[in-house]
Amino acid sequence: MSQRTAHPQVIEFLQNRRSVLIKHLTEPGPNEDELNTILTIATRVPDHRKLEPWRLLVIRGEGRAQLGQKLAAIRAKKHDLIPQQLEIEANNFKRAPLVIAVVSSPQDGNTPVEEQTCSGAVVAQHINLAAAALGYASQWVTGWSCLDKDAQKTMGLADHEWIIGYVYIGSTDDEPADRARPDLNDKVTYIDS
Ligand SMILES: Cc1cc2nc3c(=O)[nH]c(=O)nc-3n(C[C@H](O)[C@H](O)[C@H](O)COP(=O)(O)O)c2cc1C
């Protein structure tokens, strides 16, 4: 006989989890043990043919300012930025105690690249889930640097790699209003007859 184990607390957690805008994130961020928990959960994802077509950059401490300044310099070479814009760019990663960049690293093989991207997207969402389960707040964002070749090079990415997103993680005192969620009637088609 099959055994079924329900996890009602997990269901309630998933029903209520939501992202928190970066502007509401503060210190503290996850400690070393918690970070390892997040990274372990993040890399435990569906992955067709076990290619592991992703990797992670942990951006924290002084690394946030250092990388921000490098990316700001790249941006400034391509666009006329006023000093305030340059400062915003340089301080981008300092808006949260911890930022994890999810790098898509497609591998050769029979698995279509689209499927590999999907696996990477699940990595990013698992970071959101693990962070929330530990009591932290987070938001997955993108930006120009995700697809910019010079930015990618500065971050140590290979030519075929790109950034699926940056997940900003921190604490929050803010009880964020939930966004409107989809009406299942608009989104679900039942094929049952
Ligand atoms: C690939 C991807 C990129 C995103 N980029 C941004 C972004 O740059 N800025 C932003 O405000 N939200 C962005 N979002 C949306 C938020 O991460 C998030 O979906 C939204 O805040 C609600 O999420 P929730 O369902 O977890 O509450 C992005 C989402 C995805 C999936």
The ligand as an ORCA input file, in Angstrom:
! r2SCAN-3c Opt
* xyz 0 1
  C      13.140     36.316    -14.296
  C      12.518     37.337    -13.404
  C      13.028     38.609    -13.370
  C      12.474     39.584    -12.543
  N      13.026     40.820    -12.520
  C      12.492     41.764    -11.736
  C      13.079     43.058    -11.681
  O      14.091     43.328    -12.323
  N      12.497     43.975    -10.877
  C      11.362     43.683    -10.144
  O      10.862     44.562     -9.449
  N      10.808     42.460    -10.153
  C      11.344     41.497    -10.924
  N      10.796     40.248    -10.942
  C       9.578     39.986    -10.148
  C       9.838     39.648     -8.696
  O      10.971     38.862     -8.486
  C       8.677     38.843     -8.136
  O       8.191     37.983     -9.100
  C       7.535     39.687     -7.683
  O       8.047     40.619     -6.792
  C       6.418     38.842     -6.979
  O       6.932     37.649     -6.545
  P       6.248     36.659     -5.501
  O       5.250     35.868     -6.259
  O       7.410     35.816     -5.017
  O       5.655     37.492     -4.405
  C      11.354     39.253    -11.737
  C      10.854     37.939    -11.761
  C      11.422     36.998    -12.581
  C      10.862     35.596    -12.570
*
